[in-house]
Amino acid sequence: MCYEARYRRAEDRQYRWFMVRVVPQRNKRGKIVKWFGTLTDIEDRKRAEEALRSSEAYLIEAQNLTRTGSCAIDA
């Protein structure tokens, strides 16, 4: 199981985004006996994604206002 959530870090009490990955350990009958998991700090990635969305929205608005467009070619 994998999901993203905001948690408060113990060292500075700041809320940050984390990717949570958990996997159950099962016994021979399939019953869950333990959980193993990791928390990966993804705050910087989330901020970069938001900056990209904002930049793209700004470009789209500018192109709409000026009635222009752009394209990219990978030669």
PDB file as gemmi writes it, atoms N, CA and C in Angstrom:
CRYST1    1.000    1.000    1.000  90.00  90.00  90.00 P 1                      
ATOM      1  N   MET A   1       0.849  -1.158   0.000  1.00  0.00           N  
ATOM      2  CA  MET A   1       0.000   0.000   0.000  1.00  0.00           C  
ATOM      3  C   MET A   1       0.908   1.238   0.000  1.00  0.00           C  
ATOM      4  N   CYS A   2       0.520   2.225  -0.781  1.00  0.00           N  
ATOM      5  CA  CYS A   2       1.306   3.439  -0.895  1.00  0.00           C  
ATOM      6  C   CYS A   2       0.349   4.635  -0.970  1.00  0.00           C  
ATOM      7  N   TYR A   3       0.646   5.675  -0.195  1.00  0.00           N  
ATOM      8  CA  TYR A   3      -0.173   6.881  -0.255  1.00  0.00           C  
ATOM      9  C   TYR A   3       0.654   8.079   0.208  1.00  0.00           C  
ATOM     10  N   GLU A   4       0.124   9.286  -0.010  1.00  0.00           N  
ATOM     11  CA  GLU A   4       0.783  10.516   0.404  1.00  0.00           C  
ATOM     12  C   GLU A   4      -0.048  11.172   1.489  1.00  0.00           C  
ATOM     13  N   ALA A   5       0.629  11.722   2.499  1.00  0.00           N  
ATOM     14  CA  ALA A   5      -0.073  12.367   3.605  1.00  0.00           C  
ATOM     15  C   ALA A   5       0.828  13.423   4.232  1.00  0.00           C  
ATOM     16  N   ARG A   6       0.198  14.352   4.943  1.00  0.00           N  
ATOM     17  CA  ARG A   6       0.953  15.372   5.672  1.00  0.00           C  
ATOM     18  C   ARG A   6       1.095  14.925   7.126  1.00  0.00           C  
ATOM     19  N   TYR A   7       2.319  14.982   7.612  1.00  0.00           N  
ATOM     20  CA  TYR A   7       2.607  14.642   9.009  1.00  0.00           C  
ATOM     21  C   TYR A   7       3.467  15.733   9.618  1.00  0.00           C  
ATOM     22  N   ARG A   8       3.408  15.820  10.934  1.00  0.00           N  
ATOM     23  CA  ARG A   8       4.245  16.777  11.651  1.00  0.00           C  
ATOM     24  C   ARG A   8       5.538  16.077  12.045  1.00  0.00           C  
ATOM     25  N   ARG A   9       6.671  16.661  11.615  1.00  0.00           N  
ATOM     26  CA  ARG A   9       7.967  16.085  11.961  1.00  0.00           C  
ATOM     27  C   ARG A   9       8.267  16.320  13.436  1.00  0.00           C  
ATOM     28  N   ALA A  10       8.867  15.339  14.077  1.00  0.00           N  
ATOM     29  CA  ALA A  10       9.159  15.425  15.508  1.00  0.00           C  
ATOM     30  C   ALA A  10      10.217  16.487  15.809  1.00  0.00           C  
ATOM     31  N   GLU A  11      11.244  16.590  14.953  1.00  0.00           N  
ATOM     32  CA  GLU A  11      12.365  17.465  15.287  1.00  0.00           C  
ATOM     33  C   GLU A  11      12.039  18.953  15.241  1.00  0.00           C  
ATOM     34  N   ASP A  12      11.162  19.382  14.326  1.00  0.00           N  
ATOM     35  CA  ASP A  12      10.870  20.821  14.236  1.00  0.00           C  
ATOM     36  C   ASP A  12       9.375  21.141  14.296  1.00  0.00           C  
ATOM     37  N   ARG A  13       8.528  20.119  14.462  1.00  0.00           N  
ATOM     38  CA  ARG A  13       7.078  20.295  14.606  1.00  0.00           C  
ATOM     39  C   ARG A  13       6.416  20.918  13.380  1.00  0.00           C  
ATOM     40  N   GLN A  14       7.082  20.892  12.228  1.00  0.00           N  
ATOM     41  CA  GLN A  14       6.535  21.434  10.996  1.00  0.00           C  
ATOM     42  C   GLN A  14       5.799  20.335  10.232  1.00  0.00           C  
ATOM     43  N   TYR A  15       4.662  20.708   9.633  1.00  0.00           N  
ATOM     44  CA  TYR A  15       3.939  19.756   8.776  1.00  0.00           C  
ATOM     45  C   TYR A  15       4.625  19.688   7.420  1.00  0.00           C  
ATOM     46  N   ARG A  16       4.819  18.467   6.943  1.00  0.00           N  
ATOM     47  CA  ARG A  16       5.437  18.242   5.640  1.00  0.00           C  
ATOM     48  C   ARG A  16       4.732  17.081   4.959  1.00  0.00           C  
ATOM     49  N   TRP A  17       4.860  17.006   3.632  1.00  0.00           N  
ATOM     50  CA  TRP A  17       4.294  15.901   2.865  1.00  0.00           C  
ATOM     51  C   TRP A  17       5.241  14.705   2.914  1.00  0.00           C  
ATOM     52  N   PHE A  18       4.660  13.520   3.089  1.00  0.00           N  
ATOM     53  CA  PHE A  18       5.416  12.270   3.094  1.00  0.00           C  
ATOM     54  C   PHE A  18       4.734  11.251   2.196  1.00  0.00           C  
ATOM     55  N   MET A  19       5.541  10.408   1.559  1.00  0.00           N  
ATOM     56  CA  MET A  19       5.024   9.242   0.862  1.00  0.00           C  
ATOM     57  C   MET A  19       5.140   8.088   1.852  1.00  0.00           C  
ATOM     58  N   VAL A  20       4.035   7.404   2.077  1.00  0.00           N  
ATOM     59  CA  VAL A  20       3.974   6.309   3.038  1.00  0.00           C  
ATOM     60  C   VAL A  20       3.832   5.002   2.275  1.00  0.00           C  
ATOM     61  N   ARG A  21       4.720   4.084   2.571  1.00  0.00           N  
ATOM     62  CA  ARG A  21       4.651   2.751   1.964  1.00  0.00           C  
ATOM     63  C   ARG A  21       4.620   1.728   3.092  1.00  0.00           C  
ATOM     64  N   VAL A  22       3.622   0.848   3.075  1.00  0.00           N  
ATOM     65  CA  VAL A  22       3.502  -0.175   4.111  1.00  0.00           C  
ATOM     66  C   VAL A  22       3.214  -1.527   3.472  1.00  0.00           C  
ATOM     67  N   VAL A  23       3.765  -2.561   4.088  1.00  0.00           N  
ATOM     68  CA  VAL A  23       3.596  -3.931   3.604  1.00  0.00           C  
ATOM     69  C   VAL A  23       3.361  -4.824   4.821  1.00  0.00           C  
ATOM     70  N   PRO A  24       2.342  -5.658   4.784  1.00  0.00           N  
ATOM     71  CA  PRO A  24       2.098  -6.554   5.924  1.00  0.00           C  
ATOM     72  C   PRO A  24       2.970  -7.811   5.843  1.00  0.00           C  
ATOM     73  N   GLN A  25       3.349  -8.300   7.007  1.00  0.00           N  
ATOM     74  CA  GLN A  25       3.985  -9.617   7.082  1.00  0.00           C  
ATOM     75  C   GLN A  25       2.905 -10.568   7.593  1.00  0.00           C  
ATOM     76  N   ARG A  26       2.721 -11.665   6.895  1.00  0.00           N  
ATOM     77  CA  ARG A  26       1.649 -12.608   7.237  1.00  0.00           C  
ATOM     78  C   ARG A  26       2.229 -13.938   7.716  1.00  0.00           C  
ATOM     79  N   ASN A  27       1.473 -14.606   8.562  1.00  0.00           N  
ATOM     80  CA  ASN A  27       1.889 -15.945   8.985  1.00  0.00           C  
ATOM     81  C   ASN A  27       1.437 -16.964   7.939  1.00  0.00           C  
ATOM     82  N   LYS A  28       1.632 -18.237   8.208  1.00  0.00           N  
ATOM     83  CA  LYS A  28       1.309 -19.285   7.223  1.00  0.00           C  
ATOM     84  C   LYS A  28      -0.172 -19.347   6.888  1.00  0.00           C  
ATOM     85  N   ARG A  29      -1.022 -18.898   7.789  1.00  0.00           N  
ATOM     86  CA  ARG A  29      -2.467 -18.914   7.532  1.00  0.00           C  
ATOM     87  C   ARG A  29      -2.960 -17.624   6.890  1.00  0.00           C  
ATOM     88  N   GLY A  30      -2.052 -16.699   6.633  1.00  0.00           N  
ATOM     89  CA  GLY A  30      -2.428 -15.459   5.973  1.00  0.00           C  
ATOM     90  C   GLY A  30      -2.811 -14.330   6.902  1.00  0.00           C  
ATOM     91  N   LYS A  31      -2.721 -14.563   8.213  1.00  0.00           N  
ATOM     92  CA  LYS A  31      -3.057 -13.518   9.175  1.00  0.00           C  
ATOM     93  C   LYS A  31      -1.893 -12.528   9.280  1.00  0.00           C  
ATOM     94  N   ILE A  32      -2.238 -11.239   9.316  1.00  0.00           N  
ATOM     95  CA  ILE A  32      -1.195 -10.212   9.446  1.00  0.00           C  
ATOM     96  C   ILE A  32      -0.644 -10.250  10.863  1.00  0.00           C  
ATOM     97  N   VAL A  33       0.685 -10.373  10.966  1.00  0.00           N  
ATOM     98  CA  VAL A  33       1.332 -10.407  12.277  1.00  0.00           C  
ATOM     99  C   VAL A  33       2.185  -9.165  12.540  1.00  0.00           C  
ATOM    100  N   LYS A  34       2.643  -8.486  11.487  1.00  0.00           N  
ATOM    101  CA  LYS A  34       3.440  -7.272  11.623  1.00  0.00           C  
ATOM    102  C   LYS A  34       3.236  -6.400  10.388  1.00  0.00           C  
ATOM    103  N   TRP A  35       3.521  -5.122  10.572  1.00  0.00           N  
ATOM    104  CA  TRP A  35       3.535  -4.187   9.451  1.00  0.00           C  
ATOM    105  C   TRP A  35       4.929  -3.612   9.336  1.00  0.00           C  
ATOM    106  N   PHE A  36       5.399  -3.485   8.117  1.00  0.00           N  
ATOM    107  CA  PHE A  36       6.666  -2.820   7.837  1.00  0.00           C  
ATOM    108  C   PHE A  36       6.361  -1.613   6.961  1.00  0.00           C  
ATOM    109  N   GLY A  37       7.023  -0.495   7.247  1.00  0.00           N  
ATOM    110  CA  GLY A  37       6.730   0.683   6.456  1.00  0.00           C  
ATOM    111  C   GLY A  37       7.858   1.691   6.425  1.00  0.00           C  
ATOM    112  N   THR A  38       7.738   2.614   5.492  1.00  0.00           N  
ATOM    113  CA  THR A  38       8.686   3.717   5.380  1.00  0.00           C  
ATOM    114  C   THR A  38       7.918   5.011   5.161  1.00  0.00           C  
ATOM    115  N   LEU A  39       8.496   6.081   5.636  1.00  0.00           N  
ATOM    116  CA  LEU A  39       8.000   7.433   5.365  1.00  0.00           C  
ATOM    117  C   LEU A  39       9.112   8.158   4.621  1.00  0.00           C  
ATOM    118  N   THR A  40       8.805   8.673   3.442  1.00  0.00           N  
ATOM    119  CA  THR A  40       9.779   9.422   2.650  1.00  0.00           C  
ATOM    120  C   THR A  40       9.296  10.863   2.532  1.00  0.00           C  
ATOM    121  N   ASP A  41      10.122  11.800   2.957  1.00  0.00           N  
ATOM    122  CA  ASP A  41       9.771  13.220   2.894  1.00  0.00           C  
ATOM    123  C   ASP A  41       9.739  13.658   1.432  1.00  0.00           C  
ATOM    124  N   ILE A  42       8.563  14.109   0.965  1.00  0.00           N  
ATOM    125  CA  ILE A  42       8.412  14.536  -0.435  1.00  0.00           C  
ATOM    126  C   ILE A  42       7.977  16.003  -0.524  1.00  0.00           C  
ATOM    127  N   GLU A  43       8.215  16.764   0.538  1.00  0.00           N  
ATOM    128  CA  GLU A  43       7.814  18.170   0.567  1.00  0.00           C  
ATOM    129  C   GLU A  43       8.423  18.955  -0.595  1.00  0.00           C  
ATOM    130  N   ASP A  44       9.717  18.771  -0.857  1.00  0.00           N  
ATOM    131  CA  ASP A  44      10.368  19.493  -1.951  1.00  0.00           C  
ATOM    132  C   ASP A  44       9.753  19.133  -3.300  1.00  0.00           C  
ATOM    133  N   ARG A  45       9.445  17.856  -3.497  1.00  0.00           N  
ATOM    134  CA  ARG A  45       8.803  17.433  -4.746  1.00  0.00           C  
ATOM    135  C   ARG A  45       7.432  18.084  -4.896  1.00  0.00           C  
ATOM    136  N   LYS A  46       6.659  18.109  -3.818  1.00  0.00           N  
ATOM    137  CA  LYS A  46       5.326  18.722  -3.863  1.00  0.00           C  
ATOM    138  C   LYS A  46       5.432  20.206  -4.215  1.00  0.00           C  
ATOM    139  N   ARG A  47       6.401  20.903  -3.627  1.00  0.00           N  
ATOM    140  CA  ARG A  47       6.584  22.329  -3.926  1.00  0.00           C  
ATOM    141  C   ARG A  47       6.985  22.538  -5.383  1.00  0.00           C  
ATOM    142  N   ALA A  48       7.852  21.674  -5.903  1.00  0.00           N  
ATOM    143  CA  ALA A  48       8.263  21.776  -7.304  1.00  0.00           C  
ATOM    144  C   ALA A  48       7.089  21.515  -8.240  1.00  0.00           C  
ATOM    145  N   GLU A  49       6.248  20.532  -7.913  1.00  0.00           N  
ATOM    146  CA  GLU A  49       5.065  20.243  -8.729  1.00  0.00           C  
ATOM    147  C   GLU A  49       4.124  21.440  -8.752  1.00  0.00           C  
ATOM    148  N   GLU A  50       3.917  22.075  -7.599  1.00  0.00           N  
ATOM    149  CA  GLU A  50       3.036  23.239  -7.532  1.00  0.00           C  
ATOM    150  C   GLU A  50       3.610  24.409  -8.321  1.00  0.00           C  
ATOM    151  N   ALA A  51       4.929  24.609  -8.233  1.00  0.00           N  
ATOM    152  CA  ALA A  51       5.576  25.684  -9.002  1.00  0.00           C  
ATOM    153  C   ALA A  51       5.413  25.434 -10.499  1.00  0.00           C  
ATOM    154  N   LEU A  52       5.531  24.187 -10.926  1.00  0.00           N  
ATOM    155  CA  LEU A  52       5.354  23.845 -12.335  1.00  0.00           C  
ATOM    156  C   LEU A  52       3.917  24.106 -12.785  1.00  0.00           C  
ATOM    157  N   ARG A  53       2.939  23.675 -11.976  1.00  0.00           N  
ATOM    158  CA  ARG A  53       1.533  23.935 -12.318  1.00  0.00           C  
ATOM    159  C   ARG A  53       1.264  25.430 -12.432  1.00  0.00           C  
ATOM    160  N   SER A  54       1.807  26.187 -11.515  1.00  0.00           N  
ATOM    161  CA  SER A  54       1.618  27.641 -11.526  1.00  0.00           C  
ATOM    162  C   SER A  54       2.246  28.259 -12.769  1.00  0.00           C  
ATOM    163  N   SER A  55       3.447  27.825 -13.105  1.00  0.00           N  
ATOM    164  CA  SER A  55       4.157  28.331 -14.273  1.00  0.00           C  
ATOM    165  C   SER A  55       3.400  27.995 -15.559  1.00  0.00           C  
ATOM    166  N   GLU A  56       2.901  26.763 -15.646  1.00  0.00           N  
ATOM    167  CA  GLU A  56       2.141  26.358 -16.827  1.00  0.00           C  
ATOM    168  C   GLU A  56       0.857  27.178 -16.961  1.00  0.00           C  
ATOM    169  N   ALA A  57       0.179  27.423 -15.853  1.00  0.00           N  
ATOM    170  CA  ALA A  57      -1.049  28.226 -15.879  1.00  0.00           C  
ATOM    171  C   ALA A  57      -0.743  29.655 -16.322  1.00  0.00           C  
ATOM    172  N   TYR A  58       0.363  30.201 -15.840  1.00  0.00           N  
ATOM    173  CA  TYR A  58       0.765  31.555 -16.222  1.00  0.00           C  
ATOM    174  C   TYR A  58       1.045  31.617 -17.728  1.00  0.00           C  
ATOM    175  N   LEU A  59       1.744  30.617 -18.265  1.00  0.00           N  
ATOM    176  CA  LEU A  59       2.048  30.573 -19.696  1.00  0.00           C  
ATOM    177  C   LEU A  59       0.772  30.454 -20.524  1.00  0.00           C  
ATOM    178  N   ILE A  60      -0.140  29.589 -20.111  1.00  0.00           N  
ATOM    179  CA  ILE A  60      -1.402  29.415 -20.841  1.00  0.00           C  
ATOM    180  C   ILE A  60      -2.188  30.720 -20.864  1.00  0.00           C  
ATOM    181  N   GLU A  61      -2.258  31.388 -19.717  1.00  0.00           N  
ATOM    182  CA  GLU A  61      -2.978  32.665 -19.650  1.00  0.00           C  
ATOM    183  C   GLU A  61      -2.326  33.710 -20.548  1.00  0.00           C  
ATOM    184  N   ALA A  62      -0.999  33.781 -20.551  1.00  0.00           N  
ATOM    185  CA  ALA A  62      -0.293  34.743 -21.405  1.00  0.00           C  
ATOM    186  C   ALA A  62      -0.542  34.442 -22.881  1.00  0.00           C  
ATOM    187  N   GLN A  63      -0.528  33.173 -23.255  1.00  0.00           N  
ATOM    188  CA  GLN A  63      -0.788  32.805 -24.647  1.00  0.00           C  
ATOM    189  C   GLN A  63      -2.220  33.108 -25.044  1.00  0.00           C  
ATOM    190  N   ASN A  64      -3.155  32.914 -24.130  1.00  0.00           N  
ATOM    191  CA  ASN A  64      -4.555  33.237 -24.427  1.00  0.00           C  
ATOM    192  C   ASN A  64      -4.730  34.744 -24.623  1.00  0.00           C  
ATOM    193  N   LEU A  65      -4.098  35.523 -23.759  1.00  0.00           N  
ATOM    194  CA  LEU A  65      -4.229  36.980 -23.861  1.00  0.00           C  
ATOM    195  C   LEU A  65      -3.600  37.534 -25.132  1.00  0.00           C  
ATOM    196  N   THR A  66      -2.472  36.970 -25.543  1.00  0.00           N  
ATOM    197  CA  THR A  66      -1.759  37.477 -26.720  1.00  0.00           C  
ATOM    198  C   THR A  66      -2.111  36.726 -27.992  1.00  0.00           C  
ATOM    199  N   ARG A  67      -2.964  35.720 -27.860  1.00  0.00           N  
ATOM    200  CA  ARG A  67      -3.373  34.889 -29.005  1.00  0.00           C  
ATOM    201  C   ARG A  67      -2.151  34.300 -29.733  1.00  0.00           C  
ATOM    202  N   THR A  68      -1.241  33.780 -28.928  1.00  0.00           N  
ATOM    203  CA  THR A  68      -0.039  33.120 -29.472  1.00  0.00           C  
ATOM    204  C   THR A  68       0.006  31.694 -28.950  1.00  0.00           C  
ATOM    205  N   GLY A  69       1.014  30.977 -29.358  1.00  0.00           N  
ATOM    206  CA  GLY A  69       1.204  29.612 -28.908  1.00  0.00           C  
ATOM    207  C   GLY A  69       2.676  29.264 -28.900  1.00  0.00           C  
ATOM    208  N   SER A  70       2.972  28.071 -28.549  1.00  0.00           N  
ATOM    209  CA  SER A  70       4.363  27.604 -28.552  1.00  0.00           C  
ATOM    210  C   SER A  70       4.379  26.121 -28.882  1.00  0.00           C  
ATOM    211  N   CYS A  71       5.532  25.665 -29.294  1.00  0.00           N  
ATOM    212  CA  CYS A  71       5.706  24.240 -29.549  1.00  0.00           C  
ATOM    213  C   CYS A  71       7.144  23.879 -29.253  1.00  0.00           C  
ATOM    214  N   ALA A  72       7.380  22.615 -29.032  1.00  0.00           N  
ATOM    215  CA  ALA A  72       8.721  22.112 -28.776  1.00  0.00           C  
ATOM    216  C   ALA A  72       9.006  20.980 -29.745  1.00  0.00           C  
ATOM    217  N   ILE A  73      10.201  20.978 -30.287  1.00  0.00           N  
ATOM    218  CA  ILE A  73      10.600  19.947 -31.232  1.00  0.00           C  
ATOM    219  C   ILE A  73      11.885  19.322 -30.728  1.00  0.00           C  
ATOM    220  N   ASP A  74      11.898  18.009 -30.620  1.00  0.00           N  
ATOM    221  CA  ASP A  74      13.090  17.274 -30.209  1.00  0.00           C  
ATOM    222  C   ASP A  74      13.725  16.702 -31.464  1.00  0.00           C  
ATOM    223  N   ALA A  75      14.699  17.425 -31.981  1.00  0.00           N  
ATOM    224  CA  ALA A  75      15.315  17.033 -33.243  1.00  0.00           C  
ATOM    225  C   ALA A  75      16.218  15.912 -33.004  1.00  0.00           C  
TER     226      ALA A  75                                                      
END                                                                             
